[in-house]
């Protein structure tokens, strides 16, 4: 049942209500099967300000509306952006990559293989461009320094002095992005 863009799920296993505000999806309220409609309305009324605050904190990513993002379009968008950003950095870093791969990783934003394949999570298209840029630079730096040593972070700092701030953004907002489910 949907109540004002809220998906209400009645669960025989639920002992109390649970409210979730996933990015790009309707609000979900899971309730015990016997909870009355009036009780559900009271919970939603009491939590309306909290729901609105959660939505405000879910900043728009590159102007994409969550409900309108298809995974295939997002993959194409990430590949194009990553290619453009990587091409700007290969010469200053003195590196070369073999290919760019875009995947549906559950815990990684990017990776760099020994063969020079750069892999990126398609959900990065939902992040601010400067965050995506940081992830691209991070992976390109691994072509020079294949670990997270002091030398690696010094190189990242040389190319992106604000890397700590951008990494912190990913730590804070990453779970929202990883939880995002796009349309096909």
C-alpha positions in Angstrom: 0.0 0.0 0.0 1.3 3.5 -0.9 0.5 6.5 1.3 1.7 9.9 0.0 4.9 8.5 -1.6 5.4 6.2 1.3 5.5 2.5 0.7 3.9 0.7 3.7 4.8 -2.9 4.1 3.0 -5.2 6.5 5.2 -7.9 7.8 4.1 -10.9 9.9 7.6 -10.9 11.5 7.7 -7.2 12.4 7.3 -6.5 16.1 7.5 -2.7 15.8 7.5 -0.2 12.9 10.7 0.6 11.0 11.1 3.7 8.8 13.6 4.0 5.9 14.4 6.9 3.6 16.5 5.4 0.8 17.9 7.8 -1.8 16.0 7.7 -5.1 13.2 5.5 -3.8 10.0 6.1 -1.9 10.0 6.2 1.9 9.5 2.7 3.3 7.5 2.0 6.5 7.5 -1.6 7.6 4.9 -2.3 10.2 3.5 -5.3 12.1 0.7 -6.9 10.2 -2.0 -5.9 12.8 -1.0 -2.2 13.0 -4.1 -0.1 12.1 -4.2 2.5 9.3 -4.8 5.2 12.0 -1.6 4.2 13.8 0.3 4.2 10.5 -0.9 7.7 9.8 0.1 8.9 13.3 3.6 7.5 12.8 4.0 9.2 9.5 2.6 12.5 10.9 5.0 12.3 13.8 8.0 11.5 11.6 7.2 13.9 8.7 9.9 16.5 9.8 12.4 13.7 10.2 11.6 12.3 6.7 12.0 15.8 5.2 15.3 16.3 7.0 16.6 12.9 5.6 15.5 14.0 2.1 17.3 17.4 2.4 20.5 15.6 3.4 20.3 13.5 0.2 22.0 16.0 -2.1 21.3 15.8 -5.8 24.1 14.2 -7.7 25.0 15.8 -11.1 21.4 16.9 -11.5 20.0 13.4 -11.8 16.7 12.6 -10.3 16.9 9.3 -8.5 13.7 7.9 -9.8 14.7 8.6 -13.4 18.2 7.1 -13.4 18.6 3.9 -15.5 21.6 1.8 -14.8 22.5 1.5 -18.5 22.5 5.3 -18.9 24.5 5.7 -15.7 27.1 3.3 -16.9 27.5 5.2 -20.2 27.7 8.4 -18.3 30.4 7.2 -15.9 32.4 5.7 -18.7 32.3 9.0 -20.6 33.2 11.1 -17.6 35.9 8.7 -16.4 37.5 8.6 -19.9 37.5 12.4 -20.0 38.9 12.8 -16.5 41.5 10.1 -17.0 42.8 11.5 -20.2 43.5 14.8 -18.5 45.6 13.1 -15.8 47.6 10.4 -17.6 50.3 12.7 -19.0 50.9 14.7 -15.8 51.1 11.4 -13.9 53.2 9.7 -16.6 51.0 6.6 -16.7 48.9 4.7 -19.2 45.9 2.5 -18.6 44.7 -0.3 -20.8 40.9 0.0 -20.5 38.1 1.3 -18.4 35.5 -1.0 -17.0 32.2 0.1 -15.3 30.7 -2.4 -12.9 28.1 -2.9 -10.1 30.5 -3.3 -7.2 28.8 -3.6 -3.8 31.6 -2.1 -1.7 34.2 -0.5 -4.0 34.2 2.8 -5.8 37.2 1.9 -8.0 40.0 -0.5 -8.5 43.2 -0.8 -10.6 44.4 -4.1 -11.9 48.1 -5.0 -12.6 47.2 -5.2 -16.3 46.1 -1.5 -16.2 42.4 -2.0 -16.2 40.6 0.7 -14.3 37.3 -0.3 -12.8 34.6 2.0 -11.4 31.3 1.7 -9.8 28.5 3.0 -12.0 26.9 4.8 -8.9 29.7 7.3 -9.0 27.6 9.2 -11.6 25.4 10.1 -8.7 28.2 11.7 -6.8 29.5 15.3 -7.3 31.9 15.5 -10.3 34.8 16.4 -8.0 34.3 13.2 -6.0 34.3 11.1 -9.2 37.4 13.0 -10.3 39.1 12.2 -7.0 38.3 8.4 -7.5 39.7 8.5 -11.0 43.0 10.2 -9.8 43.2 7.8 -6.9 43.1 4.8 -9.3 45.5 6.3 -11.8 48.0 7.0 -9.0 47.9 3.2 -8.3 49.5 2.7 -11.8 52.6 4.4 -10.3 52.3 3.3 -6.7 50.3 0.0 -6.4 49.6 0.3 -2.6 48.4 2.8 -0.1 51.8 3.8 1.2 53.0 7.3 2.2 54.3 7.7 -1.4 50.9 6.9 -2.9 49.1 9.4 -0.7 51.8 12.0 -1.4 51.1 11.6 -5.1 47.4 11.8 -4.7 47.9 15.0 -2.6 50.0 16.5 -5.3 47.3 15.9 -7.9 44.3 16.6 -5.7 45.1 18.6 -2.5 41.5 18.3 -1.3 41.5 14.5 -1.5 40.7 14.1 2.3 37.6 16.2 2.0 36.4 14.3 -1.1 37.1 11.0 0.5 35.2 12.1 3.6 32.2 12.9 1.3 32.3 9.3 0.0 32.5 7.9 3.5 29.5 10.0 4.6 27.3 9.6 1.5 28.6 6.3 0.1 26.1 4.1 1.9 23.2 6.1 0.2 24.8 5.7 -3.2 25.5 2.0 -2.7 21.9 1.4 -1.6 20.6 3.1 -4.7 18.7 0.9 -7.2 18.3 2.2 -10.7 15.7 1.3 -13.2 16.8 -0.9 -16.0 
